[in-house]
Amino acid sequence: MHLKIKMLLITIFILGGSFFGYQFYKSVSRKQNSQQQIATLLDFKFETLKGKSFSKKDLSKNKKKLFIHFNSDCDICQNEALKFSEKIQDLKEYQILYISYESPKNIDSFSRKFGLDQISNITFLRDVNTVFYSWVESHQVPYILAYDENDKLVYQHKGMTIFSKLIESLENGH
């Protein structure tokens, strides 16, 4: 009887260790796949605030791109928007895409509040199919991805941005 209990405990320990080891492997593998997935800009489908489709083919050719995932209620996102509106000259060579899963009304209100709707190289889009999340596997906002003219990832950041470091990283291509 005592031997059966030991064998049962050993079996449970081995099965538990195998399960947790596999879960860890899947987590690491998924993170690596996510990094590989965003290393080059893949095709995507967002929506304009007027409900029209916006995909990779709608991007400016041979232009740097900056994707900013945001939420209009996020204090950090609001602070970042203010910085972007003040420092937009430093980003004039970028096509800037502000992306949110929120309603067009909330997104539009956000863009107007910070004067971003008046800046020609900024486009506001809705992520109705959670494409951005599938890229980075994070709901954290703000989340920034920057791509060079050849659609290669040169900058990735989540959370509060130190604008001078952002500009420096973009200029250096990393």
C-alpha positions in Angstrom: 0.0 0.0 0.0 2.8 2.4 1.0 4.6 1.6 -2.4 1.4 2.5 -4.3 1.2 5.9 -2.6 4.8 6.6 -3.5 4.3 5.6 -7.1 1.1 7.8 -7.3 3.0 10.8 -5.9 5.9 10.3 -8.3 3.5 10.0 -11.2 1.6 13.1 -10.2 4.9 15.0 -9.8 6.2 13.9 -13.2 2.9 14.7 -14.9 2.7 18.1 -13.1 6.3 18.9 -14.0 5.7 17.9 -17.6 2.5 20.0 -17.8 4.1 23.2 -16.4 7.2 22.7 -18.5 5.1 22.5 -21.6 3.1 25.6 -20.6 6.4 27.5 -20.1 7.6 26.3 -23.5 4.4 27.4 -25.2 4.6 30.8 -23.6 8.2 31.3 -24.7 7.5 30.0 -28.2 4.4 32.3 -28.5 6.5 35.3 -27.5 9.2 34.4 -30.0 6.5 34.0 -32.7 5.0 37.3 -31.8 8.5 39.0 -32.2 9.0 37.3 -35.5 5.5 38.3 -36.7 6.1 42.0 -36.1 9.7 42.1 -37.3 8.3 42.8 -40.7 5.0 44.6 -41.2 2.4 42.1 -42.3 -0.8 42.8 -44.0 -3.5 44.0 -41.7 -7.0 45.3 -41.8 -8.3 48.2 -39.7 -11.2 50.6 -40.2 -11.3 54.3 -40.8 -13.6 56.4 -38.5 -16.0 56.4 -41.5 -16.1 52.6 -41.5 -14.0 52.0 -44.6 -11.4 49.3 -44.7 -7.7 50.4 -44.2 -5.0 47.9 -44.9 -1.3 47.7 -45.7 -1.9 48.7 -49.3 -3.3 52.1 -48.1 0.0 53.0 -46.5 2.3 55.5 -48.1 4.9 53.8 -50.1 8.6 54.2 -49.1 7.6 56.1 -46.0 8.4 55.3 -42.3 5.4 54.2 -40.3 4.5 54.7 -36.7 1.6 52.6 -35.2 0.3 53.9 -31.8 -2.2 51.7 -30.0 -4.1 53.9 -27.6 -7.3 54.3 -25.5 -8.9 57.7 -25.1 -9.5 57.2 -21.4 -5.8 56.4 -20.7 -4.0 59.3 -18.9 -0.7 58.2 -20.3 -2.1 58.1 -23.8 -3.5 61.6 -23.4 -0.1 62.9 -22.2 1.6 61.2 -25.1 -0.9 62.7 -27.6 -0.1 66.2 -26.2 3.6 65.5 -26.7 3.0 64.2 -30.2 1.0 67.3 -31.1 3.8 69.6 -29.7 6.7 67.7 -31.4 5.0 66.7 -34.7 7.8 68.4 -36.7 10.2 65.8 -35.4 8.0 63.1 -36.9 7.0 64.7 -40.2 8.7 61.9 -42.2 6.5 59.3 -40.6 3.0 58.2 -41.5 1.5 58.0 -38.0 -1.4 55.6 -37.4 -3.3 56.0 -34.1 -5.2 52.8 -33.5 -7.9 52.0 -30.9 -10.7 49.5 -30.5 -13.0 52.2 -29.3 -16.0 53.7 -31.0 -15.5 56.2 -33.8 -17.0 58.9 -31.6 -14.5 58.4 -28.8 -11.6 58.2 -31.2 -12.7 61.4 -33.0 -13.2 63.2 -29.7 -9.6 62.2 -28.7 -8.2 63.4 -32.0 -9.9 66.8 -31.7 -9.1 67.3 -28.1 -5.3 67.2 -28.8 -5.5 68.8 -32.3 -4.2 65.6 -33.9 -7.1 65.7 -36.4 -5.5 68.7 -38.0 -2.1 67.0 -38.7 -1.9 65.7 -42.2 0.4 62.7 -41.5 -1.8 61.3 -38.7 -4.6 58.8 -39.4 -7.0 57.5 -36.8 -8.2 53.9 -37.2 -10.4 51.4 -35.4 -9.1 47.9 -34.6 -12.4 46.1 -34.7 -10.8 42.7 -35.1 -8.1 43.1 -32.4 -5.3 42.9 -35.0 -2.9 45.0 -32.9 -3.3 42.6 -30.0 -2.6 39.6 -32.2 0.7 41.3 -33.2 2.0 42.1 -29.8 -0.2 40.0 -27.5 -0.7 42.9 -25.1 -3.6 45.1 -24.3 -1.3 47.6 -22.7 -1.6 51.2 -24.0 0.1 53.1 -25.3 2.0 50.7 -27.4 4.2 51.9 -30.2 5.6 50.1 -33.2 7.8 51.9 -35.7 8.7 50.6 -39.2 11.3 51.9 -41.6 10.6 52.5 -45.3 11.1 48.8 -46.1 8.5 47.8 -43.4 11.2 46.5 -41.0 10.6 47.0 -37.3 12.9 49.6 -35.9 11.3 50.5 -32.6 8.9 48.8 -30.2 7.8 50.3 -26.9 4.9 49.9 -24.4 3.9 52.3 -21.7 5.0 55.9 -21.2 7.4 57.2 -23.8 10.3 59.5 -23.1 9.9 61.5 -26.3 13.6 62.4 -26.7 14.5 58.7 -26.5 11.8 57.8 -29.0 13.1 60.4 -31.5 16.7 59.2 -30.9 15.7 55.6 -31.4 13.8 56.4 -34.6 16.7 58.4 -36.0 19.2 55.6 -35.3 16.8 52.9 -36.6 16.7 50.9 -33.3 
